[in-house]
Amino acid sequence: MATRREARERALGLCYELEARHVAADDLLAGLPAPPDPYAETVLRGVDAHLDEIDSLLAKFSERWAVDRMPAVDRALLRIGTYELGWERELPPGVVISEAVELAQEYSTKDSGRFVNGLLSRIAEELRA
């Protein structure tokens, strides 16, 4: 069983692939050689099922950034974080945001950590008020 951090990292790759290949979560999962950790699958399916709502929140709270113009890794991380904030209510917002920031710093641009932190913090204020 993977740690929650490892599951999020795997979910990041899966969400990135979901968008790049323009497929549904079920189709992506069916084509994998081995199933992902259950939490990574939960996140992937959740992002896929709530994509329109998630992207609406991202568009609402991102200042001068169109969702489709964000770096793809940032977009995937923001979708994961927004899903967790909105639909995985037992997770503390600080943990969700910290994990997303750490993954952004590891896998995206030098400014991505700040961008992800700011946007998810605004979304958390709205969803967890």
C-alpha positions in Angstrom: 0.0 0.0 0.0 1.4 3.4 -1.1 1.6 6.3 1.2 -0.9 9.1 0.6 2.0 11.2 -0.8 2.9 8.4 -3.2 -0.7 8.0 -4.2 -1.0 11.7 -4.9 2.2 11.5 -7.0 0.7 8.7 -9.0 -2.6 10.5 -9.3 -0.7 13.5 -10.7 0.7 11.3 -13.5 -2.7 9.7 -14.2 -4.5 13.1 -14.3 -1.8 14.5 -16.6 -2.2 11.4 -18.9 -6.0 11.7 -18.7 -5.9 15.2 -20.2 -3.1 14.5 -22.7 -4.8 11.5 -24.1 -8.4 12.9 -24.0 -9.8 9.7 -22.5 -12.1 8.9 -19.6 -10.8 7.6 -16.3 -12.3 4.1 -16.9 -10.5 3.9 -20.3 -7.2 5.0 -18.9 -7.4 2.6 -15.9 -8.4 -0.3 -18.2 -5.2 0.3 -20.3 -2.8 0.2 -17.3 -0.5 -2.8 -16.9 -1.2 -2.7 -13.1 -3.9 -0.9 -11.1 -2.8 2.1 -9.2 -3.1 2.5 -5.4 -6.8 2.8 -4.4 -6.4 6.4 -3.3 -4.7 7.4 -6.6 -7.7 5.7 -8.4 -10.2 7.6 -6.2 -8.5 10.9 -7.0 -8.4 10.2 -10.7 -12.0 9.1 -10.8 -13.0 12.1 -8.7 -11.2 14.6 -10.9 -12.8 13.0 -14.0 -16.3 13.0 -12.5 -16.2 16.6 -11.2 -14.0 18.1 -13.9 -16.4 20.8 -15.0 -17.0 21.9 -11.4 -13.3 21.8 -10.6 -12.4 23.9 -13.6 -15.1 26.4 -12.8 -13.6 26.9 -9.4 -10.1 27.2 -10.9 -11.4 29.8 -13.4 -13.2 31.7 -10.7 -10.2 32.0 -8.4 -7.3 32.3 -10.8 -6.4 35.9 -11.4 -5.7 36.6 -15.0 -5.0 33.0 -15.8 -7.2 30.9 -18.1 -7.3 27.3 -17.0 -6.3 26.0 -20.4 -3.2 28.4 -20.4 -1.8 27.1 -17.1 1.1 24.7 -17.3 -0.3 21.2 -17.6 1.4 19.9 -14.4 0.0 22.8 -12.4 -3.4 22.3 -13.9 -3.3 18.6 -12.9 -2.2 19.4 -9.4 -4.8 22.2 -9.0 -7.5 19.8 -10.1 -6.3 17.2 -7.6 -6.1 19.7 -4.8 -9.5 21.2 -5.7 -11.0 17.7 -5.8 -9.6 16.9 -2.4 -10.7 20.2 -0.9 -14.3 19.8 -2.2 -15.0 16.1 -2.1 -12.5 14.5 0.3 -13.7 16.6 3.3 -11.8 14.5 6.0 -8.5 15.8 4.6 -7.2 18.9 6.4 -6.8 21.8 3.9 -3.3 22.5 5.1 -2.2 19.0 4.2 -3.9 19.1 0.7 -2.2 22.4 -0.1 1.2 21.5 1.3 1.3 18.3 -0.7 0.2 20.1 -3.9 2.9 22.7 -3.4 5.6 20.2 -2.8 4.7 18.3 -6.0 4.6 21.5 -7.9 8.1 22.4 -6.7 9.3 19.0 -7.7 7.6 18.6 -11.1 6.8 22.0 -12.5 8.3 25.5 -12.9 10.2 27.5 -10.2 7.1 29.7 -9.6 4.6 26.9 -9.6 4.7 26.3 -5.9 3.6 29.9 -5.1 1.0 29.8 -7.8 -0.5 26.5 -6.6 -0.4 27.6 -3.0 -2.2 30.9 -3.6 -4.9 29.4 -5.8 -5.6 26.4 -3.6 -5.7 28.7 -0.5 -8.4 30.9 -2.1 -10.4 27.8 -3.1 -10.0 26.3 0.4 -11.4 29.5 1.9 -14.5 29.2 -0.3 -15.0 25.4 0.0 -14.1 25.0 3.7 -15.5 28.2 5.1 
